[in-house]
């Protein structure tokens, strides 16, 4: 059947927020859609996907998918898409989606539109827009193949909201592994443990820039703790060693779209803005009134961050 197959991203058996942006794309395109939940715990995770208006929620609950390897997962996604007659396969433009989508496209002989931030449907044609030159320009592309594979930016497609009802859940079998899977060994996954919310899932993010220097943690961690938020950083702060690389927000780091984004000492380079401009409310603190971050900020404070943040913290603690 013509329509869209949304591939859900799971983490430890839970649906990641990026999935709901992919569902938003499917709804915007307007064709019928299904959601595919695959991985260890996929059947349980599917219960969180039934209220979004999908024709059905497909599940592949297989213990061998617990440790993600693209060469094991791609054949199943491609087979389900082909057997179901879906003419579009959409994934989040996350690490998961960017790894899986190209191999799925190759198996389907499909054109691939990566990291898109806008789609236009004009008659029978569909055009996709994506950033190029590190976000300094945008390109429009059309896919000539019958099947399209697309990855969508979480920041540009606001998370879909439940629309009521309950889509039927249908278990489907996995496909045989690629021959290449035998040559790929999953060694381990190292995940930084923190009591703070995950950067990509958090409703509030506090990020710092290079101007914090060696005081990055000393200044920002108390603020993040007081607000119960995730902690982020600019690439410049990470490159300088003031913040660990897993905190990087931007074109070459994490893409976030929280309800509130607080940018402390961040000038607002285009590469950073590309990773957070989808935030609902942006607050900027910077002593330079000409900093580009103020052009997109909903609220801006022109002040030395080493003065402003302690004062803000004092107010928060009452």
C-alpha positions as CSV (number, residue, x, y, z in Angstrom):
1,X,0.0,0.0,0.0
2,X,1.2,3.5,-0.7
3,X,2.0,5.3,2.5
4,X,4.7,5.9,5.1
5,X,6.5,3.5,7.4
6,X,7.9,5.2,10.5
7,X,10.8,3.4,12.1
8,X,10.7,4.1,15.8
9,X,13.9,4.7,17.8
10,X,14.0,2.8,21.0
11,X,16.5,3.1,24.0
12,X,16.4,0.5,26.7
13,X,12.9,-0.5,25.5
14,X,11.5,3.0,25.6
15,X,10.4,5.2,22.7
16,X,12.8,8.1,22.2
17,X,11.3,11.6,21.6
18,X,12.8,11.8,18.1
19,X,10.3,9.2,17.0
20,X,7.4,11.6,17.4
21,X,9.0,14.0,15.0
22,X,9.1,11.3,12.4
23,X,5.5,10.6,13.1
24,X,4.8,14.4,12.6
25,X,6.4,14.1,9.2
26,X,4.2,11.1,8.3
27,X,1.1,13.1,9.3
28,X,2.3,16.2,7.3
29,X,2.7,14.1,4.1
30,X,-0.9,13.0,4.6
31,X,-0.7,9.4,3.4
32,X,-1.7,6.5,5.7
33,X,1.2,5.5,7.9
34,X,2.3,2.6,10.1
35,X,4.9,2.6,12.9
36,X,7.6,-0.1,13.3
37,X,8.9,-0.8,16.8
38,X,11.8,-3.2,16.7
39,X,14.4,-4.3,19.3
40,X,14.4,-5.9,22.7
41,X,11.2,-4.8,24.5
42,X,9.6,-3.6,21.2
43,X,6.2,-5.1,22.1
44,X,6.0,-3.1,25.3
45,X,7.2,0.1,23.7
46,X,4.5,-0.3,21.0
47,X,1.9,0.5,23.6
48,X,3.2,4.1,23.7
49,X,2.7,4.3,19.9
50,X,-0.9,3.3,19.4
51,X,-2.5,6.7,20.1
52,X,-1.0,8.7,17.2
53,X,-3.4,7.7,14.4
54,X,-1.3,5.0,12.7
55,X,-3.1,2.3,10.7
56,X,-1.1,-0.2,12.7
57,X,1.9,-0.6,14.9
58,X,4.2,-3.4,13.8
59,X,6.6,-5.0,16.3
60,X,9.7,-7.1,16.0
61,X,10.6,-8.0,19.5
62,X,13.8,-10.0,19.2
63,X,16.5,-10.4,21.9
64,X,19.2,-10.4,19.2
65,X,18.3,-6.7,18.5
66,X,19.2,-5.7,22.0
67,X,22.7,-4.7,20.9
68,X,22.1,-2.6,17.8
69,X,24.0,-3.6,14.7
70,X,22.9,-2.0,11.5
71,X,23.6,-5.1,9.4
72,X,21.2,-7.1,11.6
73,X,18.4,-4.5,11.6
74,X,18.4,-3.1,8.1
75,X,17.2,-6.4,6.3
76,X,14.1,-6.5,8.6
77,X,13.2,-2.9,8.0
78,X,13.7,-3.2,4.3
79,X,11.6,-6.4,4.1
80,X,8.7,-5.0,6.1
81,X,8.7,-1.9,3.9
82,X,8.7,-3.9,0.7
83,X,6.2,-6.5,1.9
84,X,3.8,-3.8,3.1
85,X,4.1,-1.8,-0.1
86,X,5.1,1.4,1.8
87,X,6.5,3.9,-0.6
88,X,8.2,6.1,2.1
89,X,10.3,5.0,5.0
90,X,11.1,7.7,7.6
91,X,13.5,7.7,10.5
92,X,14.7,10.3,12.9
93,X,17.9,12.2,11.8
94,X,19.6,10.9,15.0
95,X,22.7,8.7,15.2
96,X,20.4,5.7,14.9
97,X,18.6,7.0,11.9
98,X,21.6,8.3,10.1
99,X,23.3,4.9,10.5
100,X,20.3,2.8,9.5
101,X,18.6,4.8,6.7
102,X,21.3,4.6,4.0
103,X,21.5,0.8,4.2
104,X,17.7,0.5,4.1
105,X,17.7,2.8,1.1
106,X,20.3,0.7,-0.7
107,X,18.3,-2.5,0.0
108,X,15.1,-1.0,-1.4
109,X,16.9,0.7,-4.4
110,X,15.4,3.9,-3.0
111,X,16.6,7.5,-3.2
112,X,17.6,8.9,0.2
113,X,16.8,12.4,1.5
114,X,18.9,12.8,4.7
115,X,18.5,15.3,7.6
116,X,15.6,17.2,6.1
117,X,14.0,20.1,7.8
118,X,11.0,20.7,5.5
119,X,8.8,18.8,3.0
120,X,6.5,20.2,0.4
121,X,3.8,18.2,-1.4
122,X,2.7,19.7,-4.7
123,X,0.3,17.6,-6.6
124,X,2.0,14.2,-7.1
125,X,5.5,15.6,-6.4
126,X,7.3,15.9,-3.2
127,X,10.3,18.1,-2.5
128,X,12.6,17.9,0.5
129,X,14.7,20.7,2.0
130,X,17.9,20.1,3.9
131,X,20.8,22.2,5.2
132,X,24.1,22.3,3.4
133,X,27.5,24.0,3.9
134,X,27.2,23.5,7.7
135,X,23.8,25.1,7.8
136,X,24.8,28.2,5.8
137,X,22.5,27.3,2.9
138,X,19.6,25.1,2.1
139,X,19.1,22.7,-0.8
140,X,15.9,21.4,-2.3
141,X,15.9,17.9,-3.7
142,X,13.4,15.5,-5.4
143,X,13.6,11.7,-5.4
144,X,13.0,10.0,-8.7
145,X,12.7,6.4,-7.4
146,X,9.3,4.9,-6.5
147,X,10.3,4.5,-2.9
148,X,11.7,7.3,-0.7
149,X,13.8,6.9,2.4
150,X,13.9,10.1,4.6
151,X,15.5,11.1,7.9
152,X,13.9,14.1,9.6
153,X,15.4,16.7,12.0
154,X,13.8,16.6,15.4
155,X,14.2,20.4,15.8
156,X,12.2,21.1,12.6
157,X,9.3,18.7,13.0
158,X,7.5,19.4,16.3
159,X,6.7,16.1,18.1
160,X,3.3,14.7,17.2
161,X,0.7,14.7,19.9
162,X,-1.6,11.7,20.6
163,X,-4.7,11.9,18.5
164,X,-6.8,9.4,20.4
165,X,-7.9,5.9,19.4
166,X,-5.8,2.8,19.6
167,X,-4.0,1.4,16.5
168,X,-3.9,-2.4,16.3
169,X,-0.5,-4.0,17.2
170,X,0.8,-6.7,14.9
171,X,3.9,-8.8,15.5
172,X,6.0,-9.5,12.4
173,X,9.0,-11.8,12.0
174,X,12.5,-10.5,11.6
175,X,14.5,-11.1,8.3
176,X,17.8,-13.0,8.1
177,X,20.9,-11.0,8.8
178,X,23.0,-9.5,6.1
179,X,26.1,-11.6,5.2
180,X,28.1,-8.6,6.5
181,X,26.6,-9.1,10.0
182,X,28.9,-12.1,10.5
183,X,31.8,-9.8,10.1
184,X,30.6,-7.2,12.6
185,X,31.0,-7.8,16.3
186,X,29.2,-5.7,18.9
187,X,31.8,-5.1,21.6
188,X,30.1,-2.7,24.1
189,X,28.2,0.5,24.5
190,X,29.6,3.1,26.8
191,X,27.0,5.5,28.0
192,X,27.8,8.4,30.3
193,X,25.7,8.0,33.4
194,X,24.1,11.1,34.9
195,X,21.3,11.9,37.2
196,X,20.3,14.7,34.9
197,X,17.8,14.1,32.0
198,X,19.2,12.9,28.7
199,X,20.2,15.8,26.4
200,X,18.0,14.7,23.6
201,X,15.0,14.0,25.7
202,X,15.1,16.8,28.2
203,X,12.3,19.5,28.4
204,X,14.9,22.1,29.6
205,X,18.5,22.4,28.5
206,X,21.2,24.7,29.9
207,X,24.2,25.1,27.6
208,X,27.5,26.9,28.0
209,X,30.0,28.4,25.6
210,X,33.8,28.8,25.5
211,X,33.7,32.0,27.5
212,X,33.1,29.9,30.7
213,X,36.6,28.5,30.3
214,X,37.7,26.3,33.2
215,X,34.8,27.4,35.2
216,X,32.3,25.6,32.9
217,X,31.2,23.0,35.5
218,X,31.6,25.3,38.5
219,X,29.2,27.9,37.0
220,X,26.7,25.8,35.0
221,X,26.3,22.6,37.0
222,X,24.6,24.3,40.0
223,X,22.2,26.0,37.7
224,X,21.4,22.8,35.9
225,X,20.9,21.0,39.2
226,X,18.6,23.8,40.5
227,X,16.5,23.6,37.4
228,X,16.6,19.8,37.1
229,X,17.8,20.2,33.5
230,X,20.1,18.6,31.0
231,X,23.5,20.2,30.4
232,X,24.8,21.1,26.9
233,X,27.7,22.9,25.4
234,X,28.9,24.6,22.3
235,X,31.5,23.0,20.0
236,X,34.0,25.6,21.0
237,X,33.6,24.7,24.7
238,X,34.0,21.0,23.9
239,X,37.0,21.5,21.5
240,X,38.7,23.6,24.2
241,X,38.3,20.7,26.7
242,X,36.0,22.7,29.0
243,X,33.1,20.3,28.5
244,X,33.0,16.6,27.4
245,X,32.1,15.9,23.7
246,X,28.9,14.1,24.5
247,X,27.4,17.5,25.6
248,X,28.0,19.2,22.3
249,X,24.9,20.7,20.7
250,X,25.0,21.8,17.1
251,X,25.5,20.7,13.5
252,X,28.2,18.2,14.3
253,X,26.8,17.3,17.8
254,X,23.4,16.7,19.3
255,X,20.2,18.1,17.9
256,X,17.8,19.2,20.7
257,X,14.3,20.8,20.8
258,X,13.4,21.3,24.4
259,X,10.6,23.5,25.8
260,X,13.3,25.8,27.2
261,X,16.9,26.4,26.0
262,X,19.2,28.6,28.1
263,X,22.3,29.6,26.2
264,X,25.0,31.0,28.6
265,X,28.0,32.6,27.1
266,X,27.2,31.3,23.6
267,X,27.7,33.7,20.7
268,X,25.4,31.8,18.4
269,X,27.4,30.5,15.5
270,X,25.3,29.0,12.7
271,X,26.5,25.5,13.4
272,X,25.3,25.8,17.0
273,X,22.0,27.4,16.1
274,X,21.3,24.5,13.7
275,X,21.2,22.1,16.6
276,X,18.8,24.0,18.9
277,X,16.8,26.6,17.0
278,X,13.7,24.3,17.2
279,X,13.5,25.0,21.0
280,X,10.2,26.4,22.0
281,X,11.6,29.2,24.2
282,X,15.3,30.4,23.9
283,X,16.9,32.5,26.6
284,X,20.4,34.0,26.0
285,X,22.9,35.4,28.4
286,X,25.8,37.2,26.8
287,X,27.8,40.4,27.5
288,X,28.1,41.2,23.8
289,X,24.9,42.9,22.6
290,X,25.8,42.1,19.0
291,X,26.0,38.3,19.6
292,X,24.0,36.5,16.9
293,X,22.3,34.4,19.5
294,X,20.1,37.4,20.4
295,X,18.6,37.3,16.9
296,X,16.8,34.1,17.6
297,X,16.4,34.4,21.4
298,X,12.9,35.0,22.9
299,X,14.5,36.6,25.9
300,X,18.0,38.1,26.1
301,X,20.1,39.4,29.0
302,X,23.2,41.5,28.1
303,X,25.4,40.9,31.1
304,X,28.5,39.2,32.2
305,X,27.6,35.6,32.8
306,X,29.8,35.4,35.9
307,X,27.5,38.0,37.4
308,X,24.2,36.9,35.9
309,X,24.3,33.2,36.6
310,X,25.0,33.4,40.3
311,X,22.3,36.0,40.7
312,X,19.8,33.8,38.8
313,X,20.9,30.8,41.0
314,X,20.3,32.9,44.1
315,X,16.8,33.8,43.0
316,X,16.0,30.2,42.2
317,X,17.0,29.0,45.6
318,X,14.8,31.7,47.1
